[in-house]
C-alpha cells in the first residue's frame, strides 16, 4: 500500500518550473555583483544598495505607499559618490539580467529541440511544414530562394549606449553562464564561479561611458565586432540548416550539394555611407568603411584557409585527387619536399598566398601570418570561391566527403555571402542637398540660373533633357562650394570602390525626404555627372550610328518618411517608372525597383496608429502600381528599436505585411542597441536570422485563400481603419504640435537635453540648431520618452480614436456591435493583431507613477498639470480599450515569459529612474544659476541613461 501511495504521489508530482534555471542564474549573478560591490566600494555602499533594492521591490510588488516615501528619502540622502555607485550597481544588474534571460532563451530552445517537439513557430522547419501542408512544392521553394534577397542592414544609431569594452566583457560572462548548463565537477563549478566573479569585477572597474565623442570610425569598428561574434559563422551555418530542412521536408532524388542555395541572405550597412544630417560622413569615411569591412572578411578567410590547410593532410600515397586540384598545387609557391605528396595543403598554401596578396591590394595593412611566397591576387571573389570548389570537388570524388563539412563548406559558403566587401554599403543623403548641388551646377554651367525656383514640371523637363545629353555640367576649371565638391567626390569614390571591392560593395543610394519625382531624377543626373550612370548615346563607327544601352551602377531608392510622403509614394513611383529613360534603367535592373519606407519620422509626424496604417496603405498602393508597370517591388523597412519606430518582433511584423509586399525581397534596418540585443550572442543571432528567413518564406509563398466574403470583410476593416486613423492623427497632432507649451514640457519632462550631451553617436540629436520638435530626430525623440517610462510614441492617440468612434451616436447597442467588429479585426486580421500586440508590450513597460516624477521637472505647474493629465487620461483610455478588444485584463497575458521578465527586472529599474530625476534636478538648478555642474552629477545622469536603456532593451 505504501508503495502504491508513493507511486500515486509521483504521478501527481507537479511539473518542474521551466523558469527555475533563469531565477537561479539571476540570483547567482546578483550575488556575485553584490560581492564585487562590497569588495570594491565597502560595506556601507553595499548596505545602501541592498536597502534601496529591497525597498524598490516592496514598492513595486506590494504597491506600498510607505515604500515609495521610504525610497524617495533614501535616494535624497545619498552623497554624490554614493549616488554614482548606486546607479552603476543597478545599471549592471540590468545588464546581467539581460545576459541571464538570453541564456535562458537558448536553454529553452535547446530543450525544445532535444525533446523532439514540433518545430517552433519562426523556425525554417515550421515554415516549410506549413508550405508543404498548403500544397507548395519543394521545387517552388528552391526556385523562390534562387531569386530572393533578405538583407538586415546595420545602421549607426545616436542612442547606442554600450561601449564595445562592456559588450566584450558581457559576452564572456554569457559564455561562462552557458558553461554551467553542462555537468560540472565541484572544482569546475568553483572555478567557473570565480571566473564569473572576475569578469563582473572587470565590468565594475571598466568605464561604462565614453568621455569623447563617438566617431564614424568608432561606429564602423563597433558594427564589425558583430560579424566576428555572429555573422561570419552563424550565417553560413544557417544556410546549411536551411538546406537540410528543405531536403527533409521536400526529399528529391536529385543530388544535393552545398552550393544549391544562392546567397539570398546578405548583410547591408549604412555606417560610413549614411550622410543624411551627419557632416562627419564623406568619401573618406566610405573608403574607411569598406577597407575595414574588407580587412575583417580577409582576416577570417586567411585564418580559415590556414586552419583548413593544417587539417587536410591528405596524401596522394593514400588516395587520388582531381587534375584541377593538382594544377592548383603545382601553381602554389610552396615547393617543400615535405609536402610533395600533400596536394591539398600545397593548393591551400597557394590560395592563402593569393588571399594575402588580394588583401594588401584592397587596403589591409596587418596580415598576421606571412605567406610562403608571392602569388597573383584575385581579381574578383568568384575566383576564390571557384578554387575552393575545386578543393571540394576533388574531396567529394575521392572518398573525402566527410572532410568537407567541418570547415571547407562553411568557408566556401562565406565566400559566396560576403565576397571581398563583407556587406553592401548604402549611401544616403537628403533630397534638399541634391537640389542645392544641382542648383549650383546648373548655374555655373549657365544652363539654368535658379533651378531651385522652378516648378516641379519644369524641373522634370530640365532633368530629363540633361540626362539625354552626353556632356557634363561639371567643369574642373570652375570653383564650387565645399558641399558640391564633397557630394560629387562621394559619388566618384563610390565608382572607384565598386571597381575595387566588387559590384555588391555599393549598390544602393537612398534619398531621404523624397517628396517629388524630381528628387529621384536629380540623383540620376548626379550619378551621370560622376560616371555611375552612363547614358544612352550614339557613337560613330564607319559612318554608322551605334546605340549604347543605359547602365546604372547604383540603384536610386526613394525614402518616404512623413505621413504626406507616404500618401504620395505610389503616385510618385507611378510617374517615375513611366518615364521612358527610367523604364529602360529599371529593365536593366532586372525589372526590380526598391522603395524604402520610414517608420520613425512617420510616427513622430502622425502618431503610432496613423503611422502604421499609412505605411500599410502605402504598401498596398505600391504593389498595385508596380504590378501595373510589370516591375518587381522590393521594400526596405526603416524599422527602429521601439514599437514607436516600427520595432517589435520581426517575425510577426513580416507576416503582418499586406499580401504581395514581400515576394522574397525584403531589406530592413537593425539599429543601435537592438543590434547588440539581437546579435551579441551567436545562438540568439542565428535564431534572429532564421526568423527573418522563415517569415519571408511564409509571407511570400503561403497561398492567399481568402474568398469573396473574407475579402469583403477585409475591405470593411480597412475602411474602418481609415476613420480610426484620422481620429488618432488629430488626437496626436493636437497634443504634440498644436498644444501651446508642449515643446517646453517635452524638453523639461524628459532627459532629451542630457541625452544630446552624451557621447553616444557621431550624428547630432537634431537636424537643426532649434528646439522645434519638427527638427528633432525621431530616434532621440523616442529614446527620451522611453527614459521617462511613458513610451508615448508607441500608444498615444489610440484610446481617443477608438473611444470617440464607439461613443458616436451614444447608442449602447451600436457600441456593442462596434466593439464586436474590433474584436473580429483582432482575431482575423494579422495587421491589427500585430499592432495591438506591440502596443500591449509598450503599455506593459509604461509606468505612470515613475513618469509623474519626470513631470515634476516641469517648473510651470499649470503647464505640467494640464499636459500630464492629458497623457494620463489617454493612457487609461488606451489600456481600457485594449483590454476590451483583446479580452485580456492583464498586460502581456499572451506572452507570460516577457511578463515575468518585466516583473523581475523593473523593481531594479525603478531606482534608476528616481535617481535620474534627482540628478537632473541638481544639474538643471546649477546650470540655471549660471554655474557649471559637477562632473560627477553629469556622469551619474549618463550612467542612469545607460542602465535604463539596458533594462528596457528596445529603447531607441
Secondary structure, 3 states (H helix, E strand, C coil): CHHHHHHHHHHCCCCCCCCHHHHHHHHHHHHHHHHHHHHHHCHHHHHHHHHHHHHHHHHHHHCCHHHHHHHHHHHHCCCHHHHHHHHHHHHHHHHHHHHHHHHHHHHHHHHHHHCCCCCCCCCHHHHHHHHHHCCCCHHHHHHHHHHCEEEEEEECCCCCCCCHHHHHHHHHHHHHHHHCCCCCCHHHHHHHHHHHHHHHHHHHHCCCCCCCCCCHHHHHHHHHHHHHHHHHHHHHHHHHHHHHHHHHHCCCCCCCCCCCCCCCECCEECCCCECCCCCCCCHHHHHHHHHHHHHHHHHHHHHHHHHHHHHCCCCCCCCCCCHHHHHHHHCCCCCCHHHCCCHHHHHHHHHHHHHHHHHHHCCCCCCCCCCCCCCCCCCCHHHHHHHHHHHHHHHHHCCCCHHHHCCHHHHHHHHHHHCCCCCEECEEEEHHHHHHHHHHHHHHCCCCCCHHHCCHHHHHHHHHHHHCCCCCCCCCCCCCCHHHHHHHHHHHHHHHHHHHHCCCCCCEEEEECCCCHHHHHHHHHHHHHCCCEECCEEEEECCEEEEECCEECCEEEEEECCHHHHHHHHHHHHHHHHCHHHHHHHHHCCCEEEEEEECHHHHHHHCHHHHHHHHHHHHHHHHHHHHHHCCEEEEEEECCCCHHHCCCCHHHHHHCCCCCCCCCEEEEEEEHHHHHHHHCCHHHHHHHHHHHHHHHHHHHHCCCCCCHHHHHHHHHHHHHHHHHHHHHHHHHHHHHCCCCCHHHHHHHHCCHHHHHHCCCCCCCCECCCCCCHHHECHHHHHHHHHHCCCCHHHCCCHHHHHHHHHHCCCCHHHHHHHHHHHHHHHHHCHHHHHHHHHHHHHHHHCCHHHHHHHHCCCCCHHHHHHHHHHHHHHHHHHHHHHHHHHCCCCCCCCCHHHHHHHHHHHHHHHHHHHHHHHHHHHHHHHHHCCCCCCHHHHHHHHHHHHHHHHHHCCCC
